[in-house]
Amino acid sequence: MWTRSIDGPDVFVQTNVVGTYSMLEAARRYWQTLGPLEKDSFRFHHISTDEVFGALSPDDPPFTETTPYDPRSPYSASKASSDHLVRAWHHTYGLPTFVTNTTNNYGLWHFPEKLIPLITINAIEGRALPVYGDGSNVRDWLFVEDHAEALVRAVEKGVPGETYAIGARQPRSNLDVVRTICAVLDELAPSAQGPHDRLIHFVADRPGHDFRYEIDPAHAEQALGWKARHDFETGIRQTVQWYLDNRTWWEGIRARSYAGQRLGAAVS
């Protein structure tokens, strides 16, 4: 999302800003037709990102629900706008909305544009493994099944007007992520040419690349009765094995719509 928004911000403004407004108005019109009991149980759950909070330096504490917004890209700015609209519809109209902000997700069925599936697929095919800059940028990773469970808990227990920061306390540098994938592939699908990390290739950094994102999920864990079940190493192993077992799915995408080219290289 981040990288594609650099090359085409208009789509993200239309989807995240105008689209969220349209959904809020449709939900409000429906909600106003409900009886008192149905109104009381209705919820509008807006799923957002930790990128709205901006970037952390190495010594900063992780993001929480009260971290001030400081979006740095067209994508995060459009998501921040949608978050504000959702809260405004709650405070202005009484629509029972709440927001969840989450960290980078990964896992099964992940579109090949993203870091983990891109690196996994390239490594399987023996292609270069592109890493932005020196690979020191840090992201906080959450296995998609853990996030799905958190979202269900949020629908069941979410309080209107509240925000829940959802994460798994698993920050890793991009280079560490790539090396972990290579190590798993060395075990599951060794290459005759040698260790997969021989394919790591550093490329010019993308414009405005935020250094670090990380979430403290303590409030969400307590309020929702939820905690991530997968550690990063377990989740990565399941993910890599899935891409090894489902080549037909991603090979079809490579052939039709996304061949692994770099996105987000536009400059002002």
N, C-alpha and C positions, 0 to 999 in steps of 0.2 A: 504494500500500500504506500508506504513512505516513498519508495523509489519511483513508483509509477506516478505519484502526485507531483513530482518534480517536472516530469515531461508533459503532464496533462492535468493541471490543477482544476480546470473547469468541471470535469466529471465529478471530482470529489466535492466541490462546492454544491453542485446540483444534487448529488446523492446524499451527502451528510447534512447539509443545511436545509435545502429546499425539501428533500425527502423526509427528513425528520419532522419538519413543520407540517408536511402533509399528513404524516402518520399521527401526529399529535392531534390535529384537527379532526381527523376521522375518528380517532379514539374518543375524543371529547364529545363529539356528536352522538356516538353510540352510548357512551357512559351516561349522558343526560337523559336517555330514554329508559334507563334501568330503575327498578324499584329500590327502596332504601337498603334492603339486605344485599341485593346484587351489587349496588354501588359500593357498599362497604367492603365487599370481597374482591372488587375489580382492582387490577394492578397493570400499570404500564411500565415494563422493565426495559430500560435503555442500557445496552451493552457497549461499553466504551473502552478506551485504551489508556495505558500509563503515559503515553507520549504527550498527552495534554499538559502534563506537569513540567515539561521541558527536559533539561539535561542535568545530571548529577556530576559533580567532581568526585575524585577518588575518596575524599574524606567526608562527603555529605552523608547524612542519614538517609535511609530509603524513603520513598514517597509514602504518604499516608493519605487518608481521606481529607485532611485539612491542608495539604500542600497547595500553595498558590499556583494557579495556572500560568504556564509560560510556554505555549506551543512554539515550535521552531520551524515547522515545515507546512506546506499547503495541506497535507493530510492531517497533521495534528491540530492545525488551526481550525479546519472544518469540523473535526471531531469535538474540539473544545466548544465551538459554536453550538453544535447539536446538544452537548451536555447542558449548556446554559439555557437553551430553549426548553429542554425537558424540565429543568428546575423552575423556570419561569411559568410554565403551564401548571405546575403544582401550586405555586404560591399565588398566582393570579386567578386561576379558575378552580382550584381545588382538585384538579385531576390527580388521582393517586399514583404518582410516578416515583420511581427510584432509579438510581444509576449504579452500575458496577463498572469499575475500571480494572483492567487486567494487564498482565505482562505478556511477553511473547509466547504464543502457543506453538506447539509442534506435535507431530504424531501422524497417524494414518490419514490417507487421503489429502495430504497437504499439497497445494498446487506447487509445481516445480519451480516457480519463480523464487520462492522463499529460500533463505540460507540453508536450512537443514536438508530439505529435499533436493535442492540444487546441488549441494556438495555431495550428497549420497548418490544421486543419479550420475553425476559427472565421474565420481570415483568408480562406480560400477562399470562405466563405459570407458574408463582409462583416460578421461579428458582432464585438462587443467582444472585445478580447484582455486577459483579466484577469491582472494581475501582483501577487503578494502584496507588501505593504509598499511599499518604494521600489525593489524589484527588485535589491537589492545582494547577496542571498544567493547563495552560490557552490556549484556542483556540478561534479564531475569527470565528464566524459562519455566513454562508450565505445560505439562502433558495434557493434551486436549481432552482426554477422558476425565481427568481431574477437574478441568474447567467446566465441563458439561455437568458434572455432579454439583459443583458450586452454584451453577446457574439454576439448577432445579431447586436447590435449597433456598436460593434467593427468591424464587417465585413463591415458594411455600412460606417463607418467613420474612421477606422483605417488608420494611416499614416505609410508607409513603414519605417522601422528603429526604430519605436517608441515602448515603453513598457507602458502597462496600468495595474496598480495594482488595482484589483477589490475586494471590501469588503463591509461590511454593518455596520461597527462600533459596533459590538455586541460581544465583548469578554466575555467569561464565563469560570470559572474553571470547570474542569471535574465533580467535586462533585456537583456544582451548576446545571450543565446540568442534571445529574442523578436525583437530587432532583426535578427539574422542571418536568421531565417526570413522576416521581412518583406522584406528585401532580395532574397532568392532568389525569393520570389513576385513581387516587382515586375518581375523579369526574366522568369520563366517564365510568369506569368499576370497581367499588369498589370491593374489595376482602373481603370475609367473615372472612379471617384470620387477617385482620387489614390493616393499611396503607402500601403501597408498599415500602416505604423507610425502612421498617424492613428487607428487603432482601439485603440491601447494604452490600457488603463484600469487604474489602480492601485486595488486593493481592500484591505480590512483584512487584516492579516497573520493567519495561522492560529496556533492555540495552540502554544506551544513550538517554534516554527520554528527549527531549527538553522541557524546562520549559514553554516558552510562545511564541505564534505567534500572531501577530496582524498587520493589514494593515490600512494605511491611504489612502482612495480611492479618495481624493480630486481631483487629476489630472484626473483620469478616469471619475469622475462625470462631471467635467467641459468639458473635451475634447469630451466625448461621449454623453453628454446630458442625462445621466442615473443616477438613484439613486435607491437603494433597496427599495421595497415597503412593505416588510414584517418585522415586528419586531420579535424578537426571540420567544416571548411567543405565538404570532399568528402562526408562522411557526411550532413550536413544537406541538401545538394543532392540526393543520391540519395533521401533520405527524403521530402523535399517533392515530388519528381517522382513517387514511388510513390503518395503520397496524391492527387495530381492524376490519376493514371492508374487509380486503384482506388476511385472514388467509390461504386460499388455496395456494396463491402464495408463502408465506414464509415457510409454512409447507412443501411444496414440496422441497424447497431448503434445509431445515433442514434434510429431509429424504434422499436426493440424494447426496449432496456435502459438506454441512457445518452445523455441528450440534451445533455450538456455542463454540467450543473448543478454548482455548487460543492460539494465534499466537504470533510470535516474542519473544519467550522465550530463544532462542539460546544464548549461551555465548561463548566468544572467548577462 
